[in-house]
Amino acid sequence: MAHIDFSSLPDHIRNEVMPYLKNGRFVVLSNMGHMDVIKLQQEAFEQMVGTFYLEGAVDTSKYVHHIIDFTPAETYPNYAKQLFPKK
């Protein structure tokens, strides 16, 4: 579960889904979105999931703190400058 996961809000998962997962574990990883948990730190994800399936324990030790950068790669003003360059 990611801290910044707008498609699966942590409170909803904890309160509505987890009661049905008898052997499940609820983990929230800070400063990550829905797919960031896998994409940004794949080795850590594989360690966490592999350990859970093999041993029933959650090992998040390979995850490192992720700093969020909300700066967009492209912006609409930059698109406009490209479409309508000054002469």
Kinemage of the C-alpha trace (Angstrom):
@kinemage 1
@onewidth
@group {chain A} dominant
@subgroup {mainchain}
@vectorlist {calphas} color= white
{ca met a 1} P 0.000 0.000 0.000
{ca ala a 2} L 1.331 3.384 -0.917
{ca his a 3} L 0.959 6.497 1.226
{ca ile a 4} L -0.092 8.637 -1.751
{ca asp a 5} L -2.428 6.151 -3.396
{ca phe a 6} L -5.552 7.900 -4.609
{ca ser a 7} L -6.969 4.830 -6.365
{ca ser a 8} L -6.861 2.692 -3.203
{ca leu a 9} L -7.019 4.932 -0.156
{ca pro a 10} L -5.190 3.433 2.857
{ca asp a 11} L -8.162 3.919 5.222
{ca his a 12} L -10.476 2.110 2.813
{ca ile a 13} L -8.075 -0.817 2.410
{ca arg a 14} L -7.470 -1.066 6.168
{ca asn a 15} L -11.152 -0.848 7.124
{ca glu a 16} L -12.958 -2.468 4.208
{ca val a 17} L -10.554 -4.940 2.603
{ca met a 18} L -8.195 -6.175 5.305
{ca pro a 19} L -10.930 -7.811 7.424
{ca tyr a 20} L -11.416 -10.282 4.545
{ca leu a 21} L -7.711 -11.105 4.194
{ca lys a 22} L -7.240 -13.440 7.149
{ca asn a 23} L -3.501 -13.897 6.620
{ca gly a 24} L -2.907 -10.486 5.057
{ca arg a 25} L -0.598 -7.801 6.381
{ca phe a 26} L -1.183 -4.069 5.970
{ca val a 27} L 1.901 -2.025 5.086
{ca val a 28} L 1.950 1.630 4.062
{ca leu a 29} L 5.059 2.887 2.277
{ca ser a 30} L 5.473 6.641 2.623
{ca asn a 31} L 5.801 9.073 -0.259
{ca met a 32} L 4.790 6.591 -2.947
{ca gly a 33} L 1.852 6.311 -5.292
{ca his a 34} L -0.090 3.230 -6.385
{ca met a 35} L 2.475 1.718 -8.772
{ca asp a 36} L 5.535 3.433 -7.275
{ca val a 37} L 5.761 0.588 -4.752
{ca ile a 38} L 6.788 -1.700 -7.613
{ca lys a 39} L 8.264 0.616 -10.250
{ca leu a 40} L 10.573 2.807 -8.148
{ca gln a 41} L 12.079 0.102 -5.964
{ca gln a 42} L 11.461 -3.236 -7.672
{ca glu a 43} L 14.126 -5.160 -5.734
{ca ala a 44} L 12.607 -4.009 -2.432
{ca phe a 45} L 9.138 -5.024 -3.644
{ca glu a 46} L 10.356 -8.483 -4.641
{ca gln a 47} L 12.028 -8.904 -1.250
{ca met a 48} L 8.887 -7.859 0.623
{ca val a 49} L 6.510 -10.057 -1.394
{ca gly a 50} L 8.895 -13.022 -1.562
{ca thr a 51} L 9.479 -12.996 2.185
{ca phe a 52} L 5.755 -12.773 2.825
{ca tyr a 53} L 4.932 -15.755 0.606
{ca leu a 54} L 7.831 -17.895 1.860
{ca glu a 55} L 7.790 -16.997 5.561
{ca gly a 56} L 4.573 -15.135 6.276
{ca ala a 57} L 6.554 -12.090 7.429
{ca val a 58} L 6.706 -8.606 5.913
{ca asp a 59} L 10.235 -7.362 5.229
{ca thr a 60} L 10.373 -3.744 4.089
{ca ser a 61} L 14.068 -3.364 4.951
{ca lys a 62} L 15.177 -2.781 1.349
{ca tyr a 63} L 12.838 0.165 0.812
{ca val a 64} L 14.536 3.544 1.146
{ca his a 65} L 12.813 6.870 1.717
{ca his a 66} L 11.545 8.290 -1.549
{ca ile a 67} L 11.514 12.047 -2.075
{ca ile a 68} L 8.599 13.270 -4.159
{ca asp a 69} L 9.191 15.810 -6.890
{ca phe a 70} L 5.971 17.341 -8.190
{ca thr a 71} L 7.785 19.334 -10.872
{ca pro a 72} L 6.224 18.320 -14.191
{ca ala a 73} L 8.480 17.246 -17.033
{ca glu a 74} L 6.451 19.440 -19.375
{ca thr a 75} L 4.112 22.337 -18.681
{ca tyr a 76} L 1.390 24.013 -20.728
{ca pro a 77} L 3.292 27.311 -20.872
{ca asn a 78} L 6.267 25.432 -22.352
{ca tyr a 79} L 3.989 23.774 -24.912
{ca ala a 80} L 2.632 27.202 -25.871
{ca lys a 81} L 6.173 28.582 -26.281
{ca gln a 82} L 7.018 25.676 -28.572
{ca leu a 83} L 3.840 26.098 -30.629
{ca phe a 84} L 4.053 29.890 -30.852
{ca pro a 85} L 7.728 30.897 -30.690
{ca lys a 86} L 8.595 34.579 -30.605
{ca lys a 87} L 9.724 35.899 -33.980
